[in-house]
Amino acid sequence: MQQNNIWLFFLMLSFVYISCDSNRVYDTYTSIPNKWHKDSVVSFKVTPPDSTNAYNLFVNLRNTNSYKYNNLFLIVEMVFPHGKTIKDTLEYRMADPSGKLLGTGYTDVKENKLWYKENVIFQESGEYTVNIQQAMRENGKVNGVKELEGITDVGFRIEKPNNK
């Protein structure tokens, strides 16, 4: 009987999690083994569901306490089905002024849902490619951080906007 209660608990927990995430259209992660090399590009291939509705786009990151910076610079490139490319250099805050890492999570792994673009309409039908690359620099140094420690997973998320 005890085992049935455990399974029922996990089934209910899964149902609640899925129900609470009804805005999700696409949500995929790629693991970063050990360190994120500055030349390593994480790519996601996405086929949006339609070309009329607006969607919000996010870069998702999981990081550990070994991430030692207060911010994060990323180069995010979106390649459209017909060849057009948009490339953005983005900066995100990863820690508060005291150095405490931001994000959600109770263990040493934190999840960060970072805004990329808001109310995007995918006007071209077909497959889009989103490329994400770290572009960290240390103060006073010209060359980038060759191997970035502490980032364990990089993700890309598309969701329906909240209509309030």
OpenMM code with the backbone's topology and positions (N, CA, C; nanometers):
from openmm import Vec3, app, unit

residues = "MET GLN GLN ASN ASN ILE TRP LEU PHE PHE LEU MET LEU SER PHE VAL TYR ILE SER CYS ASP SER ASN ARG VAL TYR ASP THR TYR THR SER ILE PRO ASN LYS TRP HIS LYS ASP SER VAL VAL SER PHE LYS VAL THR PRO PRO ASP SER THR ASN ALA TYR ASN LEU PHE VAL ASN LEU ARG ASN THR ASN SER TYR LYS TYR ASN ASN LEU PHE LEU ILE VAL GLU MET VAL PHE PRO HIS GLY LYS THR ILE LYS ASP THR LEU GLU TYR ARG MET ALA ASP PRO SER GLY LYS LEU LEU GLY THR GLY TYR THR ASP VAL LYS GLU ASN LYS LEU TRP TYR LYS GLU ASN VAL ILE PHE GLN GLU SER GLY GLU TYR THR VAL ASN ILE GLN GLN ALA MET ARG GLU ASN GLY LYS VAL ASN GLY VAL LYS GLU LEU GLU GLY ILE THR ASP VAL GLY PHE ARG ILE GLU LYS PRO ASN ASN LYS".split()
positions = [
    Vec3(0.0828, -0.1196, 0.0000),
    Vec3(0.0000, 0.0000, 0.0000),
    Vec3(0.0871, 0.1259, 0.0000),
    Vec3(0.1957, 0.1254, 0.0766),
    Vec3(0.2869, 0.2400, 0.0839),
    Vec3(0.3406, 0.2769, -0.0537),
    Vec3(0.3789, 0.1765, -0.1330),
    Vec3(0.4352, 0.2004, -0.2660),
    Vec3(0.3312, 0.2637, -0.3589),
    Vec3(0.2050, 0.2222, -0.3475),
    Vec3(0.0978, 0.2812, -0.4288),
    Vec3(0.0809, 0.4290, -0.3968),
    Vec3(0.0921, 0.4643, -0.2682),
    Vec3(0.0798, 0.6045, -0.2286),
    Vec3(0.1923, 0.6893, -0.2861),
    Vec3(0.3137, 0.6326, -0.2903),
    Vec3(0.4283, 0.7052, -0.3464),
    Vec3(0.4053, 0.7298, -0.4943),
    Vec3(0.3617, 0.6272, -0.5672),
    Vec3(0.3359, 0.6439, -0.7115),
    Vec3(0.2245, 0.7453, -0.7355),
    Vec3(0.1204, 0.7406, -0.6545),
    Vec3(0.0106, 0.8354, -0.6676),
    Vec3(0.0600, 0.9778, -0.6431),
    Vec3(0.1472, 0.9955, -0.5438),
    Vec3(0.2035, 1.1267, -0.5146),
    Vec3(0.2812, 1.1802, -0.6354),
    Vec3(0.3696, 1.0974, -0.6951),
    Vec3(0.4483, 1.1416, -0.8104),
    Vec3(0.3602, 1.1680, -0.9316),
    Vec3(0.2553, 1.0902, -0.9491),
    Vec3(0.1623, 1.1126, -1.0593),
    Vec3(0.0915, 1.2474, -1.0429),
    Vec3(0.0473, 1.2770, -0.9220),
    Vec3(-0.0193, 1.4049, -0.8961),
    Vec3(0.0782, 1.5208, -0.9124),
    Vec3(0.2015, 1.5042, -0.8639),
    Vec3(0.3028, 1.6078, -0.8766),
    Vec3(0.3324, 1.6356, -1.0242),
    Vec3(0.3434, 1.5312, -1.1050),
    Vec3(0.3675, 1.5475, -1.2484),
    Vec3(0.2519, 1.6198, -1.3147),
    Vec3(0.1305, 1.5844, -1.2782),
    Vec3(0.0126, 1.6490, -1.3352),
    Vec3(0.0101, 1.7983, -1.3016),
    Vec3(0.0407, 1.8318, -1.1771),
    Vec3(0.0437, 1.9719, -1.1351),
    Vec3(0.1514, 2.0475, -1.2115),
    Vec3(0.2696, 1.9877, -1.2258),
    Vec3(0.3794, 2.0530, -1.2975),
    Vec3(0.3404, 2.0796, -1.4428),
    Vec3(0.2846, 1.9794, -1.5095),
    Vec3(0.2458, 1.9948, -1.6503),
    Vec3(0.1336, 2.0976, -1.6632),
    Vec3(0.0377, 2.0955, -1.5741),
    Vec3(-0.0733, 2.1900, -1.5792),
    Vec3(-0.0249, 2.3333, -1.5604),
    Vec3(0.0725, 2.3520, -1.4718),
    Vec3(0.1224, 2.4863, -1.4428),
    Vec3(0.2069, 2.5413, -1.5572),
    Vec3(0.2454, 2.4562, -1.6489),
    Vec3(0.3335, 2.4981, -1.7571),
    Vec3(0.2607, 2.4924, -1.8913),
    Vec3(0.1346, 2.5328, -1.8908),
    Vec3(0.0534, 2.5226, -2.0130),
    Vec3(0.0947, 2.6231, -2.1202),
    Vec3(0.1772, 2.7222, -2.0855),
    Vec3(0.2235, 2.8199, -2.1853),
    Vec3(0.3400, 2.7682, -2.2689),
    Vec3(0.4000, 2.6573, -2.2277),
    Vec3(0.5173, 2.6041, -2.2964),
    Vec3(0.4807, 2.5558, -2.4367),
    Vec3(0.5620, 2.6003, -2.5349),
    Vec3(0.5496, 2.5539, -2.6726),
    Vec3(0.6710, 2.4688, -2.7083),
    Vec3(0.7888, 2.5120, -2.6620),
    Vec3(0.9148, 2.4425, -2.6881),
    Vec3(1.0050, 2.4674, -2.5683),
    Vec3(1.0702, 2.3632, -2.5187),
    Vec3(1.1581, 2.3782, -2.4023),
    Vec3(1.2585, 2.2637, -2.4025),
    Vec3(1.3809, 2.2918, -2.4449),
    Vec3(1.4823, 2.1880, -2.4583),
    Vec3(1.6149, 2.2379, -2.4022),
    Vec3(1.6877, 2.1469, -2.3395),
    Vec3(1.8198, 2.1772, -2.2839),
    Vec3(1.9268, 2.0932, -2.3528),
    Vec3(2.0486, 2.1462, -2.3538),
    Vec3(2.1680, 2.0730, -2.3950),
    Vec3(2.2670, 2.0801, -2.2798),
    Vec3(2.3223, 1.9661, -2.2421),
    Vec3(2.4203, 1.9619, -2.1332),
    Vec3(2.5544, 2.0163, -2.1794),
    Vec3(2.6220, 2.0857, -2.0889),
    Vec3(2.7570, 2.1365, -2.1122),
    Vec3(2.8515, 2.0486, -2.0315),
    Vec3(2.9338, 1.9674, -2.0981),
    Vec3(3.0249, 1.8816, -2.0219),
    Vec3(3.1414, 1.9633, -1.9651),
    Vec3(3.1602, 1.9560, -1.8353),
    Vec3(3.2708, 2.0219, -1.7634),
    Vec3(3.2691, 2.1735, -1.7747),
    Vec3(3.3210, 2.2300, -1.8835),
    Vec3(3.3309, 2.3760, -1.8994),
    Vec3(3.2780, 2.4147, -2.0371),
    Vec3(3.2241, 2.5380, -2.0466),
    Vec3(3.1688, 2.5863, -2.1722),
    Vec3(3.2780, 2.6625, -2.2458),
    Vec3(3.3338, 2.6018, -2.3484),
    Vec3(3.4420, 2.6620, -2.4259),
    Vec3(3.3881, 2.7804, -2.5057),
    Vec3(3.4697, 2.8851, -2.5202),
    Vec3(3.4249, 3.0076, -2.5868),
    Vec3(3.3887, 2.9850, -2.7333),
    Vec3(3.4425, 2.8814, -2.7965),
    Vec3(3.4106, 2.8513, -2.9364),
    Vec3(3.2972, 2.7501, -2.9519),
    Vec3(3.2451, 2.7008, -2.8412),
    Vec3(3.1387, 2.6006, -2.8454),
    Vec3(3.0028, 2.6696, -2.8592),
    Vec3(2.9305, 2.6346, -2.9643),
    Vec3(2.7985, 2.6926, -2.9906),
    Vec3(2.6933, 2.5868, -2.9619),
    Vec3(2.5946, 2.6231, -2.8805),
    Vec3(2.4831, 2.5343, -2.8517),
    Vec3(2.3700, 2.5727, -2.9468),
    Vec3(2.3215, 2.4753, -3.0246),
    Vec3(2.2208, 2.5033, -3.1277),
    Vec3(2.0902, 2.4310, -3.0988),
    Vec3(1.9811, 2.4993, -3.1310),
    Vec3(1.8472, 2.4427, -3.1181),
    Vec3(1.7744, 2.4625, -3.2503),
    Vec3(1.7127, 2.3577, -3.2998),
    Vec3(1.6333, 2.3637, -3.4223),
    Vec3(1.4869, 2.3641, -3.3807),
    Vec3(1.4144, 2.4671, -3.4253),
    Vec3(1.2775, 2.4882, -3.3803),
    Vec3(1.1866, 2.5093, -3.5007),
    Vec3(1.0745, 2.4409, -3.5005),
    Vec3(0.9697, 2.4663, -3.5997),
    Vec3(0.8495, 2.5212, -3.5237),
    Vec3(0.8267, 2.6533, -3.5301),
    Vec3(0.7150, 2.7137, -3.4566),
    Vec3(0.5807, 2.6586, -3.5041),
    Vec3(0.4814, 2.6591, -3.4152),
    Vec3(0.3521, 2.5993, -3.4492),
    Vec3(0.2710, 2.6791, -3.5514),
    Vec3(0.2968, 2.8082, -3.5637),
    Vec3(0.2185, 2.8894, -3.6570),
    Vec3(0.2939, 3.0170, -3.6910),
    Vec3(0.2386, 3.0946, -3.7833),
    Vec3(0.3032, 3.2197, -3.8253),
    Vec3(0.2151, 3.3415, -3.7967),
    Vec3(0.1202, 3.3269, -3.7039),
    Vec3(0.0298, 3.4384, -3.6745),
    Vec3(0.0315, 3.4817, -3.5280),
    Vec3(0.0572, 3.3898, -3.4366),
    Vec3(0.0546, 3.4231, -3.2941),
    Vec3(0.1909, 3.4700, -3.2450),
    Vec3(0.1874, 3.5532, -3.1414),
    Vec3(0.3105, 3.6039, -3.0801),
    Vec3(0.3559, 3.5092, -2.9695),
    Vec3(0.4886, 3.4977, -2.9543),
    Vec3(0.5478, 3.4111, -2.8528),
    Vec3(0.6605, 3.4844, -2.7816),
    Vec3(0.6863, 3.4446, -2.6574),
    Vec3(0.8006, 3.4954, -2.5819),
    Vec3(0.9115, 3.3915, -2.5873),
    Vec3(1.0356, 3.4403, -2.6024),
    Vec3(1.1513, 3.3520, -2.6171),
    Vec3(1.2457, 3.3709, -2.4988),
    Vec3(1.3019, 3.2613, -2.4505),
    Vec3(1.3899, 3.2646, -2.3341),
    Vec3(1.5133, 3.1779, -2.3577),
    Vec3(1.6228, 3.2195, -2.2972),
    Vec3(1.7406, 3.1342, -2.2827),
    Vec3(1.7340, 3.0812, -2.1410),
    Vec3(1.7404, 2.9503, -2.1262),
    Vec3(1.7386, 2.8880, -1.9942),
    Vec3(1.8783, 2.8379, -1.9613),
    Vec3(1.9198, 2.8600, -1.8385),
    Vec3(2.0520, 2.8137, -1.7950),
    Vec3(2.0404, 2.7431, -1.6615),
    Vec3(2.1222, 2.6408, -1.6466),
    Vec3(2.1430, 2.5803, -1.5150),
    Vec3(2.2895, 2.6025, -1.4806),
    Vec3(2.3129, 2.6522, -1.3603),
    Vec3(2.4510, 2.6758, -1.3173),
    Vec3(2.4692, 2.6301, -1.1734),
    Vec3(2.5951, 2.6042, -1.1404),
    Vec3(2.6295, 2.5598, -1.0053),
    Vec3(2.7027, 2.6713, -0.9320),
    Vec3(2.7372, 2.6444, -0.8074),
    Vec3(2.8101, 2.7426, -0.7268),
    Vec3(2.9499, 2.7697, -0.7804),
    Vec3(2.9980, 2.6891, -0.8717),
    Vec3(3.1299, 2.7152, -0.9288),
    Vec3(3.1261, 2.8252, -1.0355),
    Vec3(3.0047, 2.8777, -1.0658),
    Vec3(2.9962, 2.9945, -1.1542),
    Vec3(3.0403, 3.1153, -1.0720),
    Vec3(3.1474, 3.1834, -1.1140),
    Vec3(3.2102, 3.2828, -1.0274),
    Vec3(3.1884, 3.4277, -1.0691),
    Vec3(3.0979, 3.4515, -1.1619),
    Vec3(3.0769, 3.5886, -1.2114),
    Vec3(2.9404, 3.6410, -1.1677),
    Vec3(2.9278, 3.7739, -1.1630),
    Vec3(2.8005, 3.8363, -1.1297),
    Vec3(2.7099, 3.8503, -1.2509),
    Vec3(2.7676, 3.8395, -1.3697),
    Vec3(2.6891, 3.8554, -1.4914),
    Vec3(2.7273, 3.7466, -1.5908),
    Vec3(2.6592, 3.7489, -1.7049),
    Vec3(2.6881, 3.6542, -1.8120),
    Vec3(2.6614, 3.7242, -1.9446),
    Vec3(2.7573, 3.7171, -2.0349),
    Vec3(2.7387, 3.7691, -2.1696),
    Vec3(2.7192, 3.6512, -2.2640),
    Vec3(2.6158, 3.6610, -2.3465),
    Vec3(2.5868, 3.5585, -2.4458),
    Vec3(2.5728, 3.6222, -2.5836),
    Vec3(2.6102, 3.5478, -2.6841),
    Vec3(2.5786, 3.5845, -2.8221),
    Vec3(2.4699, 3.4871, -2.8658),
    Vec3(2.3532, 3.5414, -2.8988),
    Vec3(2.2407, 3.4586, -2.9412),
    Vec3(2.2076, 3.4962, -3.0850),
    Vec3(2.2055, 3.3964, -3.1688),
    Vec3(2.1815, 3.4166, -3.3115),
    Vec3(2.0592, 3.3356, -3.3525),
    Vec3(1.9664, 3.4011, -3.4234),
    Vec3(1.8509, 3.3304, -3.4776),
    Vec3(1.8623, 3.3299, -3.6292),
    Vec3(1.8619, 3.2086, -3.6866),
    Vec3(1.8697, 3.1930, -3.8315),
    Vec3(1.7298, 3.1529, -3.8800),
    Vec3(1.6736, 3.2343, -3.9675),
    Vec3(1.5384, 3.2133, -4.0189),
    Vec3(1.5395, 3.1071, -4.1294),
    Vec3(1.4234, 3.0476, -4.1579),
    Vec3(1.4170, 2.9431, -4.2605),
    Vec3(1.4692, 2.9867, -4.3980),
    Vec3(1.4510, 3.1147, -4.4332),
    Vec3(1.4932, 3.1609, -4.5656),
    Vec3(1.6303, 3.2279, -4.5637),
    Vec3(1.7061, 3.2108, -4.4524),
    Vec3(1.8450, 3.2552, -4.4507),
    Vec3(1.8759, 3.3827, -4.3747),
    Vec3(1.7765, 3.4649, -4.3429),
    Vec3(1.8003, 3.5875, -4.2664),
    Vec3(1.8547, 3.5500, -4.1280),
    Vec3(1.9463, 3.6317, -4.0758),
    Vec3(2.0058, 3.6053, -3.9446),
    Vec3(1.9988, 3.7307, -3.8581),
    Vec3(1.9607, 3.7117, -3.7325),
    Vec3(1.9634, 3.8189, -3.6325),
    Vec3(2.0583, 3.7731, -3.5228),
    Vec3(2.1563, 3.8571, -3.4891),
    Vec3(2.2544, 3.8219, -3.3856),
    Vec3(2.2518, 3.9300, -3.2783),
    Vec3(2.2388, 3.8882, -3.1528),
    Vec3(2.2347, 3.9795, -3.0392),
    Vec3(2.3427, 3.9424, -2.9386),
    Vec3(2.4059, 4.0441, -2.8804),
    Vec3(2.4942, 4.0240, -2.7663),
    Vec3(2.4149, 4.0670, -2.6438),
    Vec3(2.3974, 3.9766, -2.5513),
    Vec3(2.3091, 3.9990, -2.4367),
    Vec3(2.3867, 3.9867, -2.3067),
    Vec3(2.3474, 4.0665, -2.2095),
    Vec3(2.4068, 4.0571, -2.0761),
    Vec3(2.2969, 4.0258, -1.9759),
    Vec3(2.3232, 3.9282, -1.8907),
    Vec3(2.2289, 3.8901, -1.7868),
    Vec3(2.2982, 3.8969, -1.6513),
    Vec3(2.2215, 3.9372, -1.5503),
    Vec3(2.2715, 3.9386, -1.4131),
    Vec3(2.2538, 3.7989, -1.3551),
    Vec3(2.3599, 3.7437, -1.2993),
    Vec3(2.3570, 3.6071, -1.2464),
    Vec3(2.3691, 3.6016, -1.0943),
    Vec3(2.4078, 3.7133, -1.0318),
    Vec3(2.4237, 3.7167, -0.8859),
    Vec3(2.3826, 3.8535, -0.8346),
    Vec3(2.3411, 3.8566, -0.7090),
    Vec3(2.3081, 3.9860, -0.6483),
    Vec3(2.4383, 4.0548, -0.6049),
    Vec3(2.4314, 4.1793, -0.5573),
    Vec3(2.5548, 4.2518, -0.5214),
    Vec3(2.6412, 4.1823, -0.4164),
    Vec3(2.5810, 4.0978, -0.3332),
    Vec3(2.6593, 4.0259, -0.2314),
    Vec3(2.7297, 3.9033, -0.2895),
    Vec3(2.6974, 3.8687, -0.4154),
    Vec3(2.7588, 3.7524, -0.4784),
    Vec3(2.6726, 3.6278, -0.4747),
    Vec3(2.5546, 3.6365, -0.4106),
    Vec3(2.4639, 3.5215, -0.4042),
    Vec3(2.4030, 3.4990, -0.5423),
    Vec3(2.4139, 3.3752, -0.5922),
    Vec3(2.3613, 3.3431, -0.7247),
    Vec3(2.2101, 3.3572, -0.7295),
    Vec3(2.1628, 3.4124, -0.8400),
    Vec3(2.0197, 3.4252, -0.8640),
    Vec3(1.9677, 3.2966, -0.9273),
    Vec3(1.8389, 3.2874, -0.9437),
    Vec3(1.7783, 3.1694, -1.0047),
    Vec3(1.6999, 3.0917, -0.9017),
    Vec3(1.6342, 2.9875, -0.9490),
    Vec3(1.5529, 2.9044, -0.8605),
    Vec3(1.6231, 2.7718, -0.8376),
    Vec3(1.5923, 2.7113, -0.7251),
    Vec3(1.6485, 2.5802, -0.6923),
    Vec3(1.6977, 2.5780, -0.5494),
    Vec3(1.6811, 2.4629, -0.4861),
    Vec3(1.7171, 2.4486, -0.3453),
    Vec3(1.8544, 2.3863, -0.3252),
    Vec3(1.9109, 2.3307, -0.4309),
    Vec3(2.0433, 2.2697, -0.4201),
    Vec3(2.1466, 2.3694, -0.4720),
    Vec3(2.2664, 2.3210, -0.4997),
    Vec3(2.3682, 2.4120, -0.5535),
    Vec3(2.3483, 2.4366, -0.7032),
    Vec3(2.2476, 2.3741, -0.7643),
    Vec3(2.2153, 2.4011, -0.9052),
    Vec3(2.1010, 2.5018, -0.9111),
    Vec3(2.1249, 2.6104, -0.9812),
    Vec3(2.0236, 2.7150, -0.9971),
    Vec3(1.9724, 2.7157, -1.1408),
    Vec3(1.8440, 2.7379, -1.1575),
    Vec3(1.7818, 2.7511, -1.2903),
    Vec3(1.7536, 2.8985, -1.3132),
    Vec3(1.7911, 2.9451, -1.4326),
    Vec3(1.7671, 3.0843, -1.4705),
    Vec3(1.6904, 3.0878, -1.6010),
    Vec3(1.5773, 3.1567, -1.5993),
    Vec3(1.4956, 3.1778, -1.7187),
    Vec3(1.5183, 3.3223, -1.7610),
    Vec3(1.5942, 3.3405, -1.8691),
    Vec3(1.6409, 3.4724, -1.9101),
    Vec3(1.5660, 3.5187, -2.0352),
    Vec3(1.5096, 3.6384, -2.0292),
    Vec3(1.4370, 3.6922, -2.1452),
    Vec3(1.5301, 3.7049, -2.2645),
    Vec3(1.4823, 3.6607, -2.3798),
    Vec3(1.5544, 3.6810, -2.5055),
    Vec3(1.4760, 3.7786, -2.5931),
    Vec3(1.3542, 3.7424, -2.6320),
    Vec3(1.2712, 3.8319, -2.7129),
    Vec3(1.1260, 3.8166, -2.6697),
    Vec3(1.0516, 3.9269, -2.6813),
    Vec3(0.9127, 3.9297, -2.6377),
    Vec3(0.8204, 3.9518, -2.7572),
    Vec3(0.7068, 3.8818, -2.7560),
    Vec3(0.6026, 3.8959, -2.8585),
    Vec3(0.6557, 3.8785, -3.0005),
    Vec3(0.7264, 3.7702, -3.0220),
    Vec3(0.7824, 3.7385, -3.1544),
    Vec3(0.6787, 3.6630, -3.2367),
    Vec3(0.6596, 3.7068, -3.3595),
    Vec3(0.5757, 3.6345, -3.4545),
    Vec3(0.6688, 3.5716, -3.5578),
    Vec3(0.6621, 3.4403, -3.5678),
    Vec3(0.7467, 3.3672, -3.6624),
    Vec3(0.6798, 3.3739, -3.8000),
    Vec3(0.7084, 3.4794, -3.8761),
    Vec3(0.6379, 3.5042, -4.0010),
    Vec3(0.6780, 3.4088, -4.1135),
    Vec3(0.8000, 3.3540, -4.1063),
    Vec3(0.8430, 3.2572, -4.2070),
    Vec3(0.8122, 3.1167, -4.1555),
    Vec3(0.7451, 3.0380, -4.2376),
    Vec3(0.7208, 2.9002, -4.1952),
    Vec3(0.8456, 2.8175, -4.2229),
    Vec3(0.8650, 2.7153, -4.1410),
    Vec3(0.9820, 2.6295, -4.1567),
    Vec3(1.0641, 2.6230, -4.0293),
    Vec3(1.1855, 2.5727, -4.0431),
    Vec3(1.2727, 2.5491, -3.9280),
    Vec3(1.3652, 2.6676, -3.9016),
    Vec3(1.3645, 2.7135, -3.7777),
    Vec3(1.4541, 2.8186, -3.7309),
    Vec3(1.5669, 2.7515, -3.6532),
    Vec3(1.6848, 2.8129, -3.6553),
    Vec3(1.7960, 2.7654, -3.5738),
    Vec3(1.8351, 2.8761, -3.4774),
    Vec3(1.8478, 2.8422, -3.3512),
    Vec3(1.8928, 2.9363, -3.2489),
    Vec3(2.0279, 2.8877, -3.1988),
    Vec3(2.1297, 2.9720, -3.2130),
    Vec3(2.2660, 2.9412, -3.1695),
    Vec3(2.3013, 3.0266, -3.0491),
    Vec3(2.3552, 2.9640, -2.9456),
    Vec3(2.3895, 3.0349, -2.8220),
    Vec3(2.5354, 3.0063, -2.7891),
    Vec3(2.6096, 3.1142, -2.7622),
    Vec3(2.7528, 3.1031, -2.7345),
    Vec3(2.7864, 3.1964, -2.6182),
    Vec3(2.8718, 3.1509, -2.5283),
    Vec3(2.9134, 3.2382, -2.4179),
    Vec3(3.0171, 3.3375, -2.4698),
    Vec3(3.0109, 3.4595, -2.4179),
    Vec3(3.1027, 3.5660, -2.4619),
    Vec3(3.1599, 3.6395, -2.3409),
    Vec3(3.1973, 3.5647, -2.2391),
    Vec3(3.2471, 3.6254, -2.1149),
    Vec3(3.3876, 3.6817, -2.1312),
    Vec3(3.4108, 3.7936, -2.0636),
    Vec3(3.5417, 3.8582, -2.0553),
    Vec3(3.5686, 3.8876, -1.9077),
    Vec3(3.6933, 3.8846, -1.8700),
    Vec3(3.7297, 3.9283, -1.7361),
    Vec3(3.7726, 4.0729, -1.7439),
    Vec3(3.7435, 4.1501, -1.6395),
    Vec3(3.7784, 4.2926, -1.6378),
    Vec3(3.9253, 4.3137, -1.6684),
    Vec3(3.9514, 4.4047, -1.7607),
    Vec3(4.0883, 4.4406, -1.7932),
    Vec3(4.1585, 4.3453, -1.8883),
    Vec3(4.0904, 4.2418, -1.9326),
    Vec3(4.1522, 4.1453, -2.0240),
    Vec3(4.0839, 4.1516, -2.1600),
    Vec3(4.1642, 4.1418, -2.2657),
    Vec3(4.1113, 4.1516, -2.4014),
    Vec3(4.0499, 4.0193, -2.4463),
    Vec3(4.1200, 3.9106, -2.4229),
    Vec3(4.0708, 3.7805, -2.4667),
    Vec3(3.9571, 3.7328, -2.3777),
    Vec3(3.8651, 3.6597, -2.4388),
    Vec3(3.7517, 3.6083, -2.3639),
    Vec3(3.7901, 3.4955, -2.2708),
    Vec3(3.6973, 3.4600, -2.1827),
    Vec3(3.7159, 3.3469, -2.0931),
    Vec3(3.7103, 3.2215, -2.1801),
    Vec3(3.8210, 3.1515, -2.1876),
    Vec3(3.8318, 3.0372, -2.2790),
    Vec3(3.7385, 2.9236, -2.2387),
    Vec3(3.7376, 2.8907, -2.1107),
    Vec3(3.6525, 2.7836, -2.0610),
    Vec3(3.5754, 2.8330, -1.9399),
    Vec3(3.4454, 2.8497, -1.9575),
    Vec3(3.3590, 2.9040, -1.8529),
    Vec3(3.3107, 2.7908, -1.7629),
    Vec3(3.3411, 2.8023, -1.6341),
    Vec3(3.3010, 2.7009, -1.5368),
    Vec3(3.1654, 2.7343, -1.4758),
    Vec3(3.0932, 2.6310, -1.4378),
    Vec3(2.9710, 2.6492, -1.3597),
    Vec3(2.8412, 2.6433, -1.4372),
    Vec3(2.8441, 2.6521, -1.5680),
    Vec3(2.7219, 2.6375, -1.6484),
    Vec3(2.7102, 2.4890, -1.6832),
    Vec3(2.6009, 2.4256, -1.6415),
    Vec3(2.5850, 2.2822, -1.6655),
    Vec3(2.4925, 2.2514, -1.7829),
    Vec3(2.3958, 2.3401, -1.8090),
    Vec3(2.2997, 2.3166, -1.9167),
    Vec3(2.2584, 2.4504, -1.9764),
    Vec3(2.2382, 2.4495, -2.1080),
    Vec3(2.1872, 2.5661, -2.1800),
    Vec3(2.0592, 2.5222, -2.2492),
    Vec3(1.9552, 2.6029, -2.2352),
    Vec3(1.8272, 2.5677, -2.2954),
    Vec3(1.7668, 2.6832, -2.3726),
    Vec3(1.6676, 2.6482, -2.4525),
    Vec3(1.5910, 2.7484, -2.5259),
    Vec3(1.4441, 2.7167, -2.5063),
    Vec3(1.3657, 2.8212, -2.4829),
    Vec3(1.2237, 2.8039, -2.4517),
    Vec3(1.1406, 2.9026, -2.5316),
    Vec3(1.0293, 2.8522, -2.5828),
    Vec3(0.9273, 2.9354, -2.6482),
    Vec3(0.7992, 2.9136, -2.5692),
    Vec3(0.7328, 3.0231, -2.5354),
    Vec3(0.6052, 3.0068, -2.4651),
    Vec3(0.5028, 3.1098, -2.5130),
    Vec3(0.3778, 3.0734, -2.4937),
    Vec3(0.2679, 3.1639, -2.5242),
    Vec3(0.2712, 3.2753, -2.4208),
    Vec3(0.2470, 3.4005, -2.4638),
    Vec3(0.2452, 3.5092, -2.3640),
    Vec3(0.1246, 3.4933, -2.2699),
    Vec3(0.1399, 3.5426, -2.1492),
    Vec3(0.0270, 3.5457, -2.0569),
    Vec3(-0.0661, 3.6557, -2.1007),
    Vec3(-0.1903, 3.6190, -2.1261),
    Vec3(-0.2890, 3.7198, -2.1656),
    Vec3(-0.3658, 3.7620, -2.0410),
    Vec3(-0.3243, 3.8776, -1.9899),
    Vec3(-0.3880, 3.9250, -1.8649),
    Vec3(-0.4709, 4.0471, -1.8925),
] * unit.nanometer
topology = app.Topology()
chain = topology.addChain("A")
for resn in residues:
    res = topology.addResidue(resn, chain)
    for name in ("N", "CA", "C"):
        topology.addAtom(name, app.Element.getBySymbol(name[0]), res)
